[in-house]
Amino acid sequence: MPNNPLLSCVNRRILSLVYTLLLAITSLSQTLLANELIPLRGCRLIPTKWADGDSFLVVSPDRGEFTLRLYGADCIEWHVTDASDERRLRAQRRYFGISKAGADARASINLAKSYGESADKETKTALAKPFTVYTSFADARGDSRHKRIYGFIVTGDGEDLASRLISKGLARAFGVYRRTWDGRTHREYQEHLKDLEIIAIKKNAGVWKSTDWNALPQERRAQREEERQVQLAIDGKAPLDGVKLNPNTAARDDLMRLPGIGEELANRIITARPYKTPQDLLKVSGIGPTTLKKIQPHIKLP
């Protein structure tokens, strides 16, 4: 059969369309796989000196050892080894309104650390029996000494560990949220934990029984002002020394090195993953065109 130029052109267009469709399907499959929660059953807690209530070493029968960081719950630091830990502890003391508790700053710090230790003990009690971890192996680094991944934990008694810690007033509803193992959206899960926090406040549970309610608004305002001043100090600079971050994979503490990005905004960036273009970051609440312009020179997407 003689060559038909028109037919050849049509065939090439069809092949091009098929190739484009296959690329789109592959990309979608990779995104879904990256966001899929994998259940790791029969996990056990490995006691360590550095663990706290929301971050600890776990061993899975199938995956071996790894450090897990809970979604949605933030326990008070009680192992303070550097300036980053100290800043985080100060922010937590202000959140709970206990910065002025006791005779001086040392007394307040010691009180806060005691609640951090209580959270650690509560987690050890909750995880005394084998439990299930649900994770997509998203990087939750935040401490250069320990590689961490985000995850949910359902205890051997069927209880969500983050919910348990917040209900007992031993953690704040704060951090990274995502769709849960039981199908709730990240927003639904976030609101659920916030509701549990309100109940804990009403009961004066855990840290909340030490809260100075008259001083709380001032303490939280001081924290917001400190975060604002920190960002003013680093805006316009290259805090990453020329290294560009991938917002789909970067850890929270690395994202916080970007101009205009504090802890809460870094958590929102992680929650809203994935991104295909830098402009997709505009869907994150708190990131507008001005902030995007500041951070765009320091980020990259494949």
Secondary structure, 3 states (H helix, E strand, C coil): CCCCHHHHHHHHHHHHHHHHHHHHHHHHHHHHHHHCCEEEEEEEEECCCCCECCEEEEEECCCEEEEEEECCEECCCCCCCCHHHHHHHHHHHHHHCCCCCCCCHHHHHHHHHHHHHHHHHHHHHHCCCCEEEEECCCECCCCCCCCEEEEEEECCCCCEHHHHHHHCCCCEECCCCCCCCCCCCHHHHHHHHHHHHHHHHHCCCHHHHHCCCCCHHHHHHHHHHHHHHHHHHHCCCCCCCCCCECCCCCCHHHHCCCCCCCHHHHHHHHHCCCCCCHHHHHHCCCCCHHHHHHHHHHECCC
